[in-house]
Amino acid sequence: MPKKLPICWGLSLTLLVQCQSLGQKKAEEATYTLAQLNQAVKELASFPETRHASVAFYLAPAEGGAPLATYQPDLSLAPASVMKLFTTGAVLNTLGADFKFETVVEYSGTLDKAGTLRGNLYLRGGGDPAFGAENPDQTMRDLAQAVAKAGIKVVEGAVIGDGSLFEYDNTPGSWSWVDLGNYYGTGASGLAFRHNQYELLFNSGAKEGDPTQLLGLEPNLPGLTHVNEVRTGAPDTGDEAYVYGAPYSYARYVRGTLPPNEKKFKVKGSLPDPELLAAQWLSQALKNQGIKVSQPANAQRLLLAKGQRAELQRRRVTSVASPPLRDLLKTTNVRSFNLYADNFFKFLGYKKFGYGNTHNASKALVEYWQAQGLNLEGFLMEDGSGLSRFNLATARQVGQVLHRMKRSPLFSDFYFSLPVAGKSGTVTHFAKGTPAENKVRLKSGYLTRVKSYAGYSNLPTGKALAFVLMVNNYTGEDRLMGQRLAKVVGMVAGLDLAKR
């Protein structure tokens, strides 16, 4: 493990002297002036790794008002996962913290007195990203028992996973090929299942360059094939294996490296067809319950015109509700869970325009934030998670979202959905040894050569600040850039606004 860098690391000679003149105070006791913070941001943009990059910074009182400090705040940049602030803020204010998604079991056709269903049984998704995530076996057993209780003994048809709430293309065309097959690139699903993920199990070799052995999958996915090109990496290199494959394609490639001497090492991939897998699991659970199903499970993702859903003439059997939205938001922001954010994104498109596709979702989110008073010139939203490099936002626009949420009646649910610097989620190791540690709640964003941070800092005086820091197209090591950004965030947390 690298040694923890001192609080004064990365500052200019002038700032270094000023910082060291604080004596041997602990990092969390250090204080800074706005002049020092402004100088540090300018210096951040002058390092060799950022000299040709784009840097933006915004700092203002949390409720809004005149900014305290800015640096290129109106530059359109790729925000990475900081885009989730736009998504989670909008979905929280639109649906409410207690809102629950619903997944429904229903049937078509006729059910006679003997218990024979002459039709299909449908598992209709309602946009719940957490369906079947915790205990999928128990979830399906409960549904099968409810079907049996409804008097269905034979299904002379199929179990169909209905994901038609959202469009067939579950991933935007602007997502990178390197992301699509991996657990974080699952895309949105009208009927998500098991977080739309599966696991590959590997044994690695003893030394760098040795081949690896692919042992199998959890769960087993019939027909899914993998070409294993993963090699053994150097010691302490970690998981550098990536799954390559398109949605609904059952041909995958796995490339990269894994650490040496590992047994049953898990690499997560994105399910090729979550709707179909959910239908297959329910079909098997019905059979285990003693209910005969005559046809193989299938999936439906047809575009349904607005109002057509009411004409399906299906009868409801039972349903499963998601955890309340406030709990789903914590998963979204603390873990930076793309599936959750993208499902929220498309659900808002469905709610406003009757169908959950990328176009409707983007339009719904833009109209929502414009109605909140945001100037969205230079803003583009290709997804709800920030995984697309086509997303654009300015630091000021992100800051405006933080201001609007601070004034929202649901602010506490939004605030506590953000991880704590140096303590939780994606920022567990960020800003340790700075005044931000354990004090600042913020959302992180990362893509290759992109780092962003935005959130709230509560000063000892009781004043709350909203800040945004974004860097695009830097060179050099990610670790080094993360340390430099952490120092700026630490200075935000250590501001003494009374000092000049």
C-alpha positions as CSV (number, residue, x, y, z in Angstrom):
1,M,0.0,0.0,0.0
2,P,1.3,3.5,-0.8
3,K,2.1,5.7,2.1
4,K,-0.5,8.3,3.0
5,L,0.6,11.6,1.6
6,P,0.8,14.7,3.9
7,I,-1.9,17.3,3.9
8,C,0.4,19.8,2.2
9,W,1.3,17.5,-0.7
10,G,0.8,18.9,-4.2
11,L,0.7,22.6,-3.3
12,S,3.0,25.3,-4.7
13,L,6.0,26.4,-2.6
14,T,4.0,29.4,-1.4
15,L,1.0,27.4,-0.4
16,L,3.3,24.7,1.1
17,V,4.9,27.2,3.4
18,Q,1.4,28.6,4.4
19,C,0.2,25.1,4.9
20,Q,3.1,24.0,7.0
21,S,2.9,27.2,9.1
22,L,-0.3,25.8,10.5
23,G,2.1,23.8,12.7
24,Q,1.5,20.2,13.4
25,K,-2.3,20.4,13.4
26,K,-4.1,17.3,12.4
27,A,-5.5,17.4,8.8
28,E,-9.0,17.7,10.0
29,E,-8.1,20.9,12.0
30,A,-6.4,22.6,9.0
31,T,-8.1,25.8,7.7
32,Y,-7.8,27.6,4.4
33,T,-8.8,30.9,2.9
34,L,-10.8,31.4,-0.3
35,A,-7.6,32.9,-1.8
36,Q,-5.7,29.7,-1.1
37,L,-8.5,27.6,-2.5
38,N,-8.6,29.6,-5.7
39,Q,-4.9,29.4,-6.1
40,A,-5.0,25.6,-5.6
41,V,-7.6,25.2,-8.3
42,K,-5.6,27.3,-10.7
43,E,-2.5,25.2,-10.0
44,L,-4.5,22.0,-10.5
45,A,-5.0,23.2,-14.1
46,S,-1.3,23.9,-14.5
47,F,0.3,20.5,-13.8
48,P,1.8,18.6,-16.7
49,E,-1.0,16.1,-16.6
50,T,-3.7,18.8,-16.8
51,R,-2.0,21.5,-18.8
52,H,-3.9,20.3,-21.9
53,A,-7.0,19.1,-20.0
54,S,-10.2,20.8,-19.1
55,V,-10.7,21.8,-15.4
56,A,-13.9,23.3,-13.9
57,F,-14.7,24.3,-10.4
58,Y,-17.8,25.8,-8.7
59,L,-18.4,26.7,-5.0
60,A,-21.4,28.5,-3.6
61,P,-23.6,28.4,-0.5
62,A,-25.6,25.2,-0.5
63,E,-29.0,27.0,-0.9
64,G,-27.7,29.0,-3.8
65,G,-26.7,32.6,-4.3
66,A,-23.6,34.3,-5.6
67,P,-20.7,31.8,-6.1
68,L,-17.8,32.0,-3.7
69,A,-15.3,30.7,-6.1
70,T,-15.3,29.5,-9.7
71,Y,-13.0,28.3,-12.4
72,Q,-14.4,27.8,-15.9
73,P,-17.8,26.9,-14.4
74,D,-19.6,27.1,-17.8
75,L,-17.4,24.7,-19.7
76,S,-19.4,21.7,-20.9
77,L,-17.6,18.5,-19.8
78,A,-18.3,14.8,-19.5
79,P,-19.5,14.5,-15.9
80,A,-19.2,10.7,-15.6
81,S,-21.3,9.4,-12.7
82,V,-21.9,12.9,-11.3
83,M,-24.7,12.8,-13.9
84,K,-26.5,10.6,-11.4
85,L,-27.3,13.7,-9.4
86,F,-29.5,15.0,-12.2
87,T,-31.3,11.6,-12.3
88,T,-31.7,10.8,-8.6
89,G,-32.7,14.4,-7.8
90,A,-35.4,14.3,-10.5
91,V,-36.8,10.9,-9.7
92,L,-36.9,11.6,-5.9
93,N,-38.8,14.9,-6.4
94,T,-41.1,13.4,-9.0
95,L,-42.0,10.1,-7.4
96,G,-41.4,10.7,-3.7
97,A,-39.2,8.9,-1.2
98,D,-41.8,6.3,-0.4
99,F,-42.5,5.3,-4.0
100,K,-42.2,1.5,-4.8
101,F,-41.8,-0.1,-8.2
102,E,-44.1,-3.1,-8.8
103,T,-43.4,-6.3,-10.7
104,V,-46.7,-8.1,-11.6
105,V,-47.6,-11.7,-12.4
106,E,-50.7,-11.9,-14.7
107,Y,-52.1,-14.2,-17.3
108,S,-53.9,-14.1,-20.6
109,G,-56.5,-16.5,-22.0
110,T,-58.9,-18.5,-19.9
111,L,-58.6,-20.4,-16.7
112,D,-61.1,-23.3,-16.2
113,K,-62.4,-24.8,-13.0
114,A,-59.9,-27.7,-13.2
115,G,-57.0,-25.2,-13.0
116,T,-55.9,-25.3,-16.6
117,L,-54.8,-22.0,-18.0
118,R,-55.2,-21.9,-21.8
119,G,-52.9,-18.9,-22.3
120,N,-49.6,-17.5,-21.1
121,L,-48.4,-16.4,-17.7
122,Y,-46.6,-13.1,-17.7
123,L,-44.0,-11.6,-15.4
124,R,-44.5,-8.0,-16.2
125,G,-41.7,-5.6,-15.2
126,G,-42.5,-2.2,-13.7
127,G,-39.0,-0.8,-13.9
128,D,-37.7,-2.1,-10.6
129,P,-33.9,-2.3,-10.7
130,A,-33.8,-4.4,-7.5
131,F,-36.2,-7.2,-8.5
132,G,-34.7,-10.6,-7.6
133,A,-31.5,-9.0,-6.4
134,E,-31.3,-10.2,-2.8
135,N,-32.8,-13.8,-2.9
136,P,-34.0,-14.6,-6.5
137,D,-34.8,-18.2,-5.6
138,Q,-37.1,-17.2,-2.7
139,T,-38.6,-14.5,-4.8
140,M,-39.6,-17.0,-7.5
141,R,-40.8,-19.6,-5.0
142,D,-43.1,-16.9,-3.5
143,L,-44.5,-16.0,-6.9
144,A,-45.0,-19.7,-7.8
145,Q,-46.9,-20.3,-4.6
146,A,-49.1,-17.3,-5.3
147,V,-49.9,-18.8,-8.8
148,A,-50.8,-22.1,-7.2
149,K,-53.0,-20.3,-4.7
150,A,-54.8,-18.7,-7.6
151,G,-55.8,-22.2,-8.7
152,I,-53.5,-22.6,-11.7
153,K,-52.3,-26.1,-12.0
154,V,-51.4,-26.3,-15.7
155,V,-50.2,-23.6,-18.1
156,E,-50.9,-24.5,-21.7
157,G,-48.6,-21.8,-22.9
158,A,-45.4,-20.2,-21.7
159,V,-44.0,-18.0,-19.0
160,I,-43.1,-14.7,-20.6
161,G,-40.9,-12.1,-19.2
162,D,-42.4,-8.8,-20.2
163,G,-40.0,-5.9,-20.3
164,S,-42.0,-3.8,-22.7
165,L,-42.2,-0.9,-20.3
166,F,-38.8,0.2,-21.7
167,E,-37.4,0.0,-25.2
168,Y,-35.7,-3.1,-26.7
169,D,-32.3,-1.3,-26.9
170,N,-31.4,-1.4,-23.2
171,T,-28.0,0.4,-23.7
172,P,-27.5,3.7,-25.5
173,G,-25.6,3.6,-28.8
174,S,-23.0,5.9,-27.3
175,W,-21.8,3.5,-24.7
176,S,-18.3,2.2,-25.2
177,W,-17.7,-1.4,-26.4
178,V,-15.4,-2.1,-23.4
179,D,-18.3,-1.4,-21.0
180,L,-21.2,-3.3,-22.6
181,G,-20.4,-6.8,-21.4
182,N,-19.4,-5.9,-17.9
183,Y,-21.5,-5.7,-14.7
184,Y,-21.6,-1.9,-14.7
185,G,-22.7,-1.8,-18.4
186,T,-26.0,-3.7,-18.0
187,G,-28.3,-1.0,-19.3
188,A,-31.9,-0.4,-18.2
189,S,-34.5,-3.1,-18.2
190,G,-38.3,-2.9,-17.9
191,L,-37.9,-6.3,-16.2
192,A,-34.5,-6.4,-14.5
193,F,-33.4,-9.5,-12.6
194,R,-30.5,-10.3,-10.3
195,H,-29.1,-6.8,-10.9
196,N,-28.8,-8.0,-14.5
197,Q,-25.5,-9.6,-13.6
198,Y,-23.8,-13.0,-13.7
199,E,-20.4,-14.2,-12.5
200,L,-17.6,-16.0,-14.2
201,L,-15.3,-18.2,-12.0
202,F,-11.6,-18.4,-12.9
203,N,-8.5,-20.1,-11.6
204,S,-5.4,-18.0,-12.4
205,G,-1.8,-19.2,-13.0
206,A,1.2,-19.1,-10.7
207,K,3.2,-16.4,-12.6
208,E,2.6,-13.5,-14.9
209,G,1.6,-14.5,-18.4
210,D,0.2,-17.9,-17.5
211,P,-3.2,-18.8,-19.0
212,T,-6.3,-18.8,-16.8
213,Q,-9.0,-21.5,-16.5
214,L,-12.6,-20.5,-16.8
215,L,-14.5,-22.9,-14.5
216,G,-18.1,-21.9,-15.1
217,L,-20.8,-19.4,-14.5
218,E,-23.1,-18.4,-11.7
219,P,-26.0,-18.8,-12.4
220,N,-25.7,-21.2,-15.3
221,L,-26.9,-19.6,-18.6
222,P,-27.6,-22.1,-21.3
223,G,-26.2,-21.1,-24.6
224,L,-23.9,-18.4,-23.3
225,T,-20.4,-19.0,-24.6
226,H,-17.1,-17.3,-23.7
227,V,-13.8,-17.2,-25.5
228,N,-11.3,-16.9,-22.6
229,E,-8.3,-14.7,-23.5
230,V,-7.5,-13.8,-19.8
231,R,-3.9,-14.2,-18.7
232,T,-2.3,-14.1,-15.3
233,G,-1.1,-10.6,-14.4
234,A,1.7,-9.4,-12.1
235,P,1.2,-9.6,-8.3
236,D,-1.0,-6.9,-6.7
237,T,-2.5,-6.0,-10.1
238,G,-6.1,-6.9,-9.1
239,D,-9.0,-7.6,-11.4
240,E,-8.2,-6.3,-14.9
241,A,-10.4,-8.7,-16.8
242,Y,-13.2,-7.3,-19.1
243,V,-16.1,-9.1,-20.7
244,Y,-17.0,-8.1,-24.3
245,G,-20.4,-8.7,-25.7
246,A,-23.5,-7.0,-27.1
247,P,-26.9,-7.0,-25.4
248,Y,-29.0,-10.1,-26.2
249,S,-25.9,-11.7,-27.8
250,Y,-24.8,-15.1,-26.3
251,A,-21.3,-14.9,-27.6
252,R,-18.8,-13.2,-25.3
253,Y,-15.1,-12.6,-25.1
254,V,-13.1,-12.2,-21.8
255,R,-9.8,-10.3,-22.0
256,G,-7.3,-8.8,-19.7
257,T,-5.5,-10.1,-16.6
258,L,-6.2,-11.5,-13.1
259,P,-3.9,-11.7,-10.1
260,P,-1.8,-14.9,-9.7
261,N,-2.7,-17.9,-7.6
262,E,-6.4,-17.2,-7.4
263,K,-9.0,-19.9,-7.1
264,K,-12.6,-19.4,-8.2
265,F,-12.0,-15.7,-8.7
266,K,-15.2,-13.9,-9.7
267,V,-15.5,-11.6,-12.7
268,K,-19.0,-10.0,-13.1
269,G,-20.6,-9.7,-16.5
270,S,-23.9,-8.3,-17.8
271,L,-26.8,-10.7,-18.4
272,P,-27.4,-11.0,-22.2
273,D,-31.2,-11.2,-21.7
274,P,-32.5,-10.4,-18.1
275,E,-36.2,-10.7,-19.1
276,L,-35.7,-14.2,-20.5
277,L,-33.7,-15.3,-17.5
278,A,-36.4,-14.1,-15.1
279,A,-39.0,-16.0,-17.1
280,Q,-36.9,-19.1,-17.1
281,W,-36.5,-18.9,-13.3
282,L,-40.2,-18.4,-12.7
283,S,-41.0,-21.3,-15.1
284,Q,-38.7,-23.6,-13.2
285,A,-40.2,-22.4,-9.8
286,L,-43.7,-23.3,-11.1
287,K,-42.5,-26.8,-12.1
288,N,-41.0,-27.2,-8.6
289,Q,-44.3,-26.2,-7.2
290,G,-46.0,-29.0,-9.2
291,I,-47.5,-26.7,-11.9
292,K,-47.0,-28.0,-15.5
293,V,-45.9,-25.5,-18.1
294,S,-46.2,-26.8,-21.7
295,Q,-43.9,-24.3,-23.5
296,P,-40.4,-23.0,-23.0
297,A,-40.1,-19.6,-21.3
298,N,-39.9,-16.6,-23.5
299,A,-39.4,-12.8,-23.4
300,Q,-41.4,-9.9,-24.8
301,R,-40.0,-6.4,-25.4
302,L,-42.5,-5.1,-28.0
303,L,-43.2,-1.4,-28.3
304,L,-46.6,-0.8,-26.9
305,A,-48.4,2.4,-28.0
306,K,-49.6,4.7,-25.2
307,G,-52.9,3.3,-23.9
308,Q,-52.4,-0.1,-25.5
309,R,-51.3,-1.6,-22.2
310,A,-54.8,-1.4,-20.9
311,E,-56.1,-3.4,-23.8
312,L,-53.9,-6.5,-23.1
313,Q,-56.8,-8.1,-21.2
314,R,-54.6,-9.9,-18.7
315,R,-55.7,-10.8,-15.2
316,R,-53.6,-10.1,-12.3
317,V,-52.3,-12.9,-10.0
318,T,-49.8,-11.3,-7.6
319,S,-47.1,-8.7,-7.5
320,V,-43.8,-7.8,-5.8
321,A,-43.0,-4.3,-4.6
322,S,-39.5,-2.9,-4.5
323,P,-37.9,-1.3,-1.5
324,P,-38.9,2.4,-1.1
325,L,-37.2,4.8,-3.4
326,R,-35.1,6.4,-0.6
327,D,-33.4,3.0,-0.1
328,L,-32.8,2.5,-3.8
329,L,-31.3,6.0,-4.0
330,K,-28.7,5.0,-1.4
331,T,-27.7,2.1,-3.5
332,T,-27.5,4.3,-6.6
333,N,-25.3,7.0,-5.2
334,V,-23.3,5.2,-2.6
335,R,-22.3,2.4,-4.9
336,S,-22.7,4.4,-8.1
337,F,-25.0,1.7,-9.5
338,N,-25.6,2.4,-13.2
339,L,-28.5,0.0,-13.6
340,Y,-30.5,1.8,-10.9
341,A,-29.8,5.2,-12.4
342,D,-30.6,4.1,-15.9
343,N,-33.8,2.4,-14.8
344,F,-34.9,5.6,-13.0
345,F,-34.0,7.6,-16.1
346,K,-36.2,5.5,-18.5
347,F,-39.0,5.2,-15.9
348,L,-39.3,9.0,-15.9
349,G,-39.5,8.9,-19.7
350,Y,-42.3,6.3,-19.4
351,K,-44.1,8.3,-16.7
352,K,-44.2,11.5,-18.7
353,F,-44.5,10.2,-22.3
354,G,-45.9,6.7,-21.9
355,Y,-42.8,4.8,-23.1
356,G,-39.4,4.4,-21.5
357,N,-36.8,5.0,-24.2
358,T,-33.7,7.2,-24.2
359,H,-35.3,10.0,-26.2
360,N,-38.3,10.3,-23.9
361,A,-36.2,9.9,-20.8
362,S,-33.7,12.6,-21.9
363,K,-36.6,15.0,-22.8
364,A,-38.3,14.3,-19.5
365,L,-35.2,15.1,-17.5
366,V,-34.3,18.2,-19.4
367,E,-37.8,19.6,-19.1
368,Y,-37.9,18.8,-15.4
369,W,-34.7,20.7,-14.6
370,Q,-35.6,23.6,-16.9
371,A,-38.9,23.8,-14.9
372,Q,-36.7,24.1,-11.8
373,G,-35.0,27.1,-13.3
374,L,-31.8,25.6,-14.6
375,N,-30.2,27.1,-17.7
376,L,-29.3,24.0,-19.6
377,E,-27.3,25.6,-22.5
378,G,-24.5,23.2,-23.3
379,F,-26.1,20.3,-21.4
380,L,-26.7,16.9,-23.1
381,M,-28.1,13.8,-21.3
382,E,-27.6,10.5,-23.1
383,D,-28.3,8.2,-20.1
384,G,-29.1,8.4,-16.4
385,S,-25.9,6.9,-15.1
386,G,-23.1,9.0,-16.8
387,L,-21.5,6.1,-18.5
388,S,-21.9,7.7,-22.0
389,R,-19.1,10.1,-23.0
390,F,-21.7,12.0,-25.0
391,N,-23.1,13.4,-21.7
392,L,-22.3,17.0,-21.1
393,A,-22.8,19.3,-18.1
394,T,-21.2,22.4,-16.7
395,A,-19.9,22.7,-13.1
396,R,-22.5,25.5,-12.6
397,Q,-25.3,23.3,-13.8
398,V,-24.3,20.5,-11.4
399,G,-24.1,23.1,-8.7
400,Q,-27.6,24.3,-9.5
401,V,-28.9,20.8,-9.0
402,L,-27.3,20.7,-5.6
403,H,-28.9,24.1,-4.8
404,R,-32.4,22.9,-5.9
405,M,-32.1,19.7,-3.9
406,K,-31.0,21.6,-0.8
407,R,-34.3,23.5,-1.0
408,S,-36.4,20.4,-1.7
409,P,-38.6,19.1,1.1
410,L,-37.0,15.7,0.4
411,F,-33.4,17.0,0.8
412,S,-32.6,14.7,3.7
413,D,-33.3,11.6,1.6
414,F,-31.1,13.0,-1.2
415,Y,-28.3,14.1,1.2
416,F,-28.1,10.8,3.0
417,S,-28.0,8.9,-0.4
418,L,-24.6,10.4,-1.0
419,P,-21.5,8.6,0.3
420,V,-19.1,10.1,2.9
421,A,-15.6,11.1,1.9
422,G,-13.0,8.6,3.3
423,K,-15.7,6.4,4.7
424,S,-18.3,4.8,2.3
425,G,-19.1,3.7,-1.2
426,T,-17.1,4.9,-4.1
427,V,-15.3,7.5,-2.0
428,T,-14.1,5.1,0.8
429,H,-10.5,5.9,0.1
430,F,-11.0,9.4,-1.2
431,A,-9.7,12.5,0.7
432,K,-8.4,10.5,3.7
433,G,-6.1,12.6,5.8
434,T,-7.8,15.9,4.7
435,P,-10.5,18.0,6.4
436,A,-13.1,16.3,4.1
437,E,-12.7,12.9,5.7
438,N,-15.9,11.8,7.4
439,K,-17.4,15.2,6.9
440,V,-18.2,15.8,3.2
441,R,-21.0,14.0,1.4
442,L,-20.3,13.8,-2.4
443,K,-20.9,11.9,-5.6
444,S,-17.9,10.8,-7.5
445,G,-17.6,10.2,-11.2
446,Y,-15.0,8.3,-13.2
447,L,-14.4,7.3,-16.8
448,T,-11.0,6.9,-18.5
449,R,-9.3,10.3,-18.2
450,V,-12.4,11.8,-16.5
451,K,-12.8,12.5,-12.8
452,S,-15.6,14.5,-11.2
453,Y,-16.7,15.2,-7.6
454,A,-19.8,17.1,-6.4
455,G,-21.5,17.4,-3.1
456,Y,-21.9,19.3,0.2
457,S,-19.5,20.4,2.8
458,N,-20.7,21.5,6.2
459,L,-18.3,24.0,7.8
460,P,-17.8,24.2,11.6
461,T,-19.7,27.5,11.6
462,G,-22.8,25.6,10.5
463,K,-22.7,27.1,7.0
464,A,-23.2,24.5,4.2
465,L,-21.5,24.8,0.9
466,A,-22.1,23.1,-2.5
467,F,-19.1,22.3,-4.6
468,V,-18.3,20.8,-8.0
469,L,-14.9,19.8,-9.3
470,M,-14.5,18.3,-12.8
471,V,-11.5,17.3,-14.9
472,N,-11.6,15.9,-18.5
473,N,-8.8,14.5,-20.7
474,Y,-6.0,14.5,-18.1
475,T,-2.9,12.3,-18.7
476,G,-0.8,10.4,-16.2
477,E,-2.0,8.1,-13.4
478,D,-5.5,8.0,-12.1
479,R,-4.2,7.6,-8.5
480,L,-2.2,10.8,-8.8
481,M,-5.1,12.8,-10.2
482,G,-7.4,11.5,-7.5
483,Q,-4.9,12.7,-4.8
484,R,-4.7,16.2,-6.4
485,L,-8.5,16.5,-6.5
486,A,-8.8,15.2,-3.0
487,K,-6.6,18.1,-1.8
488,V,-8.9,20.6,-3.4
489,V,-12.0,19.0,-1.8
490,G,-10.1,18.9,1.5
491,M,-9.5,22.6,1.2
492,V,-13.2,23.2,0.6
493,A,-14.0,21.3,3.8
494,G,-11.3,23.3,5.7
495,L,-12.4,26.7,4.5
496,D,-12.5,29.5,7.1
497,L,-14.6,32.2,5.3
498,A,-13.8,34.7,8.0
499,K,-10.1,34.6,7.1
500,R,-8.6,36.8,4.4
